[in-house]
Amino acid sequence: MYSEKVMDHFNNPRNVGEIEDASGVGTVGNAKCGDIMRMYLDIDDNGIIQDVKFKTFGCGAAVATSSMATELVKGKTVQEALQVTNKAVMEALDGLPPVKVHCSLLAEEAIHAALWDYAEKNGIKIEGLEKPVNDISEKEEAPEEEY
């Protein structure tokens, strides 16, 4: 059912924890399944993500997508991190079962929520960043979101 990469990131998640005085913190959830993901970003003065941590309450796929998302944004610029999509997270994990695609949406939205918090704290606008939702199940039901 799950790829070796998903199982590896579930059994050995990368970047678990919190960052004290993080540049940005984003928390998102999915009311339908109960998953909650919190992402912490440490962004330097040049807009580079120096460190990233996460805490996730959820299923194995939620933990794996959180872990992979942190790997994909670490060392990247804010703009590059914004380009990390749920599809990129799924591809990096060699796919997810259709019933677990929402976990990758949670990871993408957690990145956006942390970037939004960073922008708010610093009084800046990040080109292309829209205000994230707190509950991705709202986004899943939007007619323009098809998978």
C-alpha positions in Angstrom: 0.0 0.0 0.0 2.8 2.5 0.9 6.1 3.0 -0.9 9.4 2.3 0.8 10.0 6.1 1.0 6.7 6.7 2.8 7.5 3.9 5.3 11.1 5.2 5.8 9.8 8.8 6.5 7.1 7.4 8.8 9.5 5.1 10.8 12.4 7.6 10.7 10.9 11.0 10.4 13.3 13.9 9.6 13.3 17.3 11.4 10.8 16.4 14.2 10.5 19.0 16.9 10.1 22.7 17.5 12.2 25.8 16.8 12.2 28.2 19.7 11.7 31.8 18.4 10.9 30.5 14.9 10.7 33.0 12.0 7.4 31.5 11.1 5.0 28.9 12.5 2.1 27.4 10.6 -0.6 25.1 12.0 -3.1 23.4 9.8 -5.5 20.5 10.3 -8.1 18.4 8.6 -11.4 18.2 10.5 -12.5 15.2 8.5 -9.6 12.9 9.6 -8.3 14.7 12.7 -4.8 15.2 11.4 -2.9 18.3 12.7 0.4 19.5 11.4 2.6 22.3 12.8 5.6 23.6 10.8 8.4 25.8 12.2 10.7 27.8 9.9 14.0 29.5 10.8 14.6 32.0 8.0 17.8 34.1 7.8 18.1 37.7 6.7 18.6 36.6 3.1 15.3 34.8 3.0 16.9 31.3 3.2 15.3 28.6 5.3 18.1 27.6 7.6 16.1 25.1 9.6 12.7 23.6 9.6 10.9 21.3 12.1 7.5 19.8 12.4 5.1 18.2 14.8 2.2 16.2 13.4 -0.6 14.4 15.1 -2.0 12.0 12.5 -1.6 8.9 10.5 1.6 7.5 9.0 1.0 9.3 5.7 0.7 12.6 7.6 3.9 12.0 9.4 5.7 11.0 6.2 4.4 13.9 4.2 5.4 16.3 7.0 8.9 14.8 7.1 9.4 15.0 3.3 8.0 18.5 3.1 10.7 19.7 5.6 13.4 18.0 3.6 12.1 19.7 0.4 12.2 23.3 1.9 15.3 23.1 4.0 18.1 25.3 2.5 15.7 26.9 0.0 14.6 30.5 -0.4 11.2 31.6 0.7 10.2 31.8 -3.0 11.4 28.3 -3.7 9.6 26.9 -0.6 6.4 28.5 -1.8 6.7 26.4 -5.0 6.7 23.1 -3.1 3.3 21.6 -3.9 1.5 18.6 -2.6 2.2 16.9 -5.9 6.0 17.5 -5.3 5.7 16.0 -1.8 3.8 12.9 -3.2 6.4 12.5 -6.0 9.3 12.7 -3.6 7.6 9.9 -1.6 7.0 7.8 -4.7 3.3 8.3 -4.4 0.5 8.0 -1.9 -2.7 6.0 -2.0 -5.6 8.1 -3.3 -7.3 8.1 0.2 -4.1 9.7 1.6 -3.6 12.5 -0.9 -5.1 15.0 1.6 -2.0 14.4 3.8 0.2 16.0 1.1 -2.2 18.9 0.9 -1.8 19.3 4.7 2.0 19.5 4.2 1.8 22.1 1.4 -0.6 24.2 3.4 1.6 24.0 6.6 4.5 25.4 4.6 2.3 28.2 3.3 0.9 28.9 6.8 4.5 29.1 8.3 5.5 31.4 5.4 2.4 33.5 6.0 3.3 33.9 9.7 6.9 34.8 8.8 5.5 37.5 6.4 3.1 38.9 9.0 5.8 39.1 11.7 8.1 40.9 9.3 5.5 43.2 7.6 6.3 41.9 4.2 4.4 40.4 1.3 5.6 37.2 -0.3 4.7 37.3 -4.0 2.2 34.5 -4.8 1.4 33.6 -1.2 -2.3 33.5 -0.4 -3.7 33.4 3.1 -3.7 29.8 4.1 -6.7 27.9 5.5 -6.7 26.4 9.0 -8.7 23.4 7.9 -7.8 21.8 4.6 -11.0 19.9 4.4 -12.6 23.3 3.4 -10.1 23.5 0.5 -10.6 19.9 -0.5 -14.3 20.6 -1.2 -13.6 23.6 -3.4 -14.7 22.9 -7.0 -11.4 24.1 -8.5 -9.4 21.5 -6.6 -9.5 18.3 -8.6 -7.3 15.2 -8.0 
